[in-house]
Amino acid sequence: MTRRVNSLSIVIPALNEERFLGGTLGRVGAAIEFAKEREPALGMEVIVVDNASTDRTSAVAHEHGAQVIHEIKRNIGHVRNRGAHSANGDILLFLDADTLIPEQLIHRVVEVMNDPDCWGGAVELVHQPKRLLMKLYLLYWRVTGRLMGMAQGAAQFYRREVFEELGGYEVEFYMGEDVEFYWSVKRAARKQGKYLRFLTDLGVVPSPRRFDNWPLWKTLLLTNPLVILLFRRRPGFWRGWTHEVPR
């Protein structure tokens, strides 16, 4: 049994991302065209949630034909939820503003979500840092993440009704809200005999700017699961992750 997906909304939170957003939206545009060729009736929209940027983030989004909404609260879960609230699609596809996607991605997500038993999923991240130590560290996390069933918010997708029923991303967390929500949906799906799909046949490429520019100790500290668990409710602790990003 299949239930055809009628519409899909791409939600992209963005804070001072004028340098990277254009590349991301260019790839999104190509993926929309690829999907449209195969699903002409599929409705699609792109929503950029400008998180009080002080650069040309909104202008870049407009130049690429995206809908722009504004959110001043600096909390990534709140920003993603704000975009979802404004979206019209049956499926919500969340992407980071500095993440490049393959042109087949949207079509692949639609294929997966045509199965009504699939409540959502995520896409494997393919990190491409320059430094060997970072490559090894991120490879370790790639393997560990698969074993632990982790999926980060750089590319996650959910049925709209599931997202709304489960309340969206946790707004009390300033780090790790993406993995926590993925796990929450996965647990709820299993109770109903449903499932999430983690796509490994395609990969998305996040910007390696943190890993290429930050000292190793800072990366190890801010990506440590125990540190995230202990400090995820403290916005001041995560200012370095959100505000001190190489632009």
C-alpha positions in Angstrom: 0.0 0.0 0.0 1.3 3.5 -0.9 0.1 6.9 0.0 1.4 9.4 -2.5 3.2 12.5 -1.2 1.4 15.6 -2.5 3.7 18.3 -1.2 7.0 18.9 0.5 8.4 21.9 2.3 12.2 22.5 2.7 12.9 24.4 5.9 16.4 26.0 6.3 17.3 27.9 9.5 20.0 30.5 8.8 22.0 32.9 11.0 24.5 35.1 9.0 24.9 32.6 6.2 25.2 34.9 3.2 28.5 33.1 2.3 27.1 29.6 2.2 23.3 29.9 1.7 23.5 30.6 -2.0 25.4 27.3 -2.6 22.9 25.4 -0.6 19.9 27.0 -2.3 21.4 26.4 -5.7 21.7 22.6 -4.9 18.1 22.7 -3.5 16.9 24.3 -6.8 18.6 21.5 -8.8 17.0 18.9 -6.6 13.6 20.5 -7.0 14.0 20.4 -10.8 15.1 16.7 -10.7 12.0 15.8 -8.6 9.6 17.9 -10.7 10.7 16.0 -13.8 9.7 12.7 -12.1 6.8 14.0 -10.0 5.2 16.9 -12.0 2.3 17.3 -9.6 4.4 17.5 -6.5 4.1 20.8 -4.7 7.3 22.2 -3.2 8.3 25.3 -1.3 11.6 26.5 0.2 11.4 28.4 3.5 14.5 30.1 4.9 14.1 31.1 8.6 16.4 34.1 9.1 17.4 34.1 12.7 18.0 37.8 13.1 21.0 37.9 10.7 23.0 41.0 10.3 24.3 40.2 6.8 22.6 39.6 3.5 21.2 36.2 4.4 17.6 37.3 3.7 18.6 38.9 0.4 20.4 35.8 -0.8 17.4 33.7 0.1 15.1 36.1 -1.9 17.5 36.0 -4.9 17.1 32.3 -5.0 13.3 32.4 -4.9 12.9 31.2 -1.3 10.2 32.3 1.1 11.8 34.2 4.0 10.4 34.4 7.5 12.1 36.0 10.5 12.7 34.7 14.0 14.6 36.6 16.6 14.9 33.9 19.3 18.3 32.4 19.1 17.5 28.7 19.7 17.9 26.3 16.8 14.9 24.1 17.8 12.7 27.1 18.0 13.9 28.3 14.6 13.2 25.0 12.9 9.8 24.8 14.6 9.0 28.3 13.4 9.7 27.2 9.8 7.6 24.1 10.2 4.7 26.1 11.5 4.8 28.3 8.4 5.2 25.3 6.0 2.4 23.8 3.9 3.9 20.5 2.8 2.8 17.0 3.8 6.5 16.3 4.3 9.0 18.6 6.2 12.6 18.4 5.0 15.0 20.2 7.3 18.4 21.3 5.9 21.2 23.3 7.4 22.1 26.5 5.5 25.7 25.3 4.8 24.9 21.8 3.6 25.1 20.7 0.0 22.6 18.0 -1.2 22.7 15.8 -4.3 20.1 16.5 -7.0 18.4 13.1 -6.3 17.7 13.8 -2.7 14.2 15.3 -2.8 13.0 12.6 -5.2 14.5 10.0 -2.9 12.8 11.4 0.1 9.4 11.3 -1.7 10.0 7.7 -2.8 10.6 6.7 0.8 7.7 8.7 2.2 5.3 7.2 -0.2 5.2 4.3 2.2 2.7 5.3 4.8 4.5 3.2 7.4 7.5 5.5 7.1 7.2 8.4 9.5 10.4 10.1 8.5 14.1 9.7 8.5 17.5 11.4 7.9 20.4 11.4 5.4 23.9 10.4 6.0 26.4 13.2 6.5 29.6 13.1 4.4 32.1 15.3 6.2 35.1 16.5 4.1 37.5 18.3 6.5 41.0 19.0 5.4 42.9 17.8 8.5 43.7 14.1 8.8 42.9 14.1 12.5 39.5 15.6 11.9 38.9 13.0 9.1 39.6 10.2 11.5 37.6 11.7 14.3 34.5 12.2 12.1 34.9 8.8 10.6 34.8 7.4 14.1 31.6 9.4 14.8 30.1 8.2 11.5 30.5 4.6 12.5 29.4 5.2 16.1 26.4 7.2 15.0 25.2 4.3 12.8 25.6 1.9 15.7 23.7 4.2 18.1 21.0 5.1 15.6 22.0 8.8 15.7 20.9 11.2 12.9 21.8 14.9 12.9 19.6 17.7 11.8 21.6 18.8 8.8 19.2 16.7 6.8 16.1 15.2 8.5 12.6 14.7 7.2 9.3 13.9 8.8 5.6 13.6 8.1 4.0 16.9 9.0 1.3 15.3 11.2 3.9 13.3 13.1 6.1 16.3 13.6 3.1 18.3 15.0 1.8 15.5 17.2 5.1 15.0 18.8 5.6 18.7 19.4 8.6 19.4 17.1 12.2 20.0 18.3 12.8 20.6 22.0 13.1 24.4 22.5 14.8 24.0 25.9 17.9 22.5 24.3 20.6 24.5 22.6 22.5 21.5 21.3 21.5 18.0 20.5 17.8 18.7 19.9 18.0 17.2 16.5 19.3 13.8 17.7 16.9 13.8 20.6 13.8 14.5 18.4 14.9 11.8 15.9 15.1 9.3 18.7 11.7 10.4 20.0 10.1 9.9 16.7 11.8 6.5 16.3 10.5 5.3 19.6 7.0 6.5 18.9 7.0 4.9 15.4 8.1 1.5 16.8 5.2 1.5 19.2 2.8 1.8 16.3 4.6 -0.7 14.1 6.1 2.1 11.9 9.7 3.1 11.2 12.2 5.8 10.2 14.5 5.5 7.2 18.1 6.5 7.4 19.4 7.0 3.9 22.9 5.8 3.2 22.6 5.5 -0.6 22.9 9.3 -0.8 24.9 11.7 1.3 24.8 15.4 2.1 28.0 17.5 2.6 28.0 20.0 5.5 30.6 22.8 5.5 33.7 21.7 7.3 34.5 25.3 8.4 34.4 24.5 12.1 36.5 21.4 11.8 39.0 23.2 9.5 39.4 26.3 11.6 38.9 25.4 15.2 41.6 23.9 17.4 41.1 20.2 18.1 40.3 20.6 21.8 37.3 22.9 21.0 35.9 20.4 18.5 36.4 17.5 20.9 34.7 19.4 23.7 31.7 20.7 21.9 30.9 17.4 20.1 31.3 15.3 23.2 28.0 13.5 24.0 28.5 13.8 27.7 29.2 17.5 27.5 26.1 17.9 25.3 23.9 16.0 27.8 25.2 18.1 30.7 25.1 21.5 29.1 22.4 21.3 26.4 20.0 23.6 28.3 22.6 26.3 28.8 22.7 28.8 25.9 25.8 30.6 27.1 27.8 27.4 26.9 27.0 27.0 23.2 27.6 30.5 22.1 30.9 29.3 20.6 29.2 26.7 18.5 26.5 29.1 17.1 28.1 32.5 17.2 31.8 31.9 16.7 31.4 30.0 13.4 33.9 31.0 10.7 31.8 33.0 8.2 
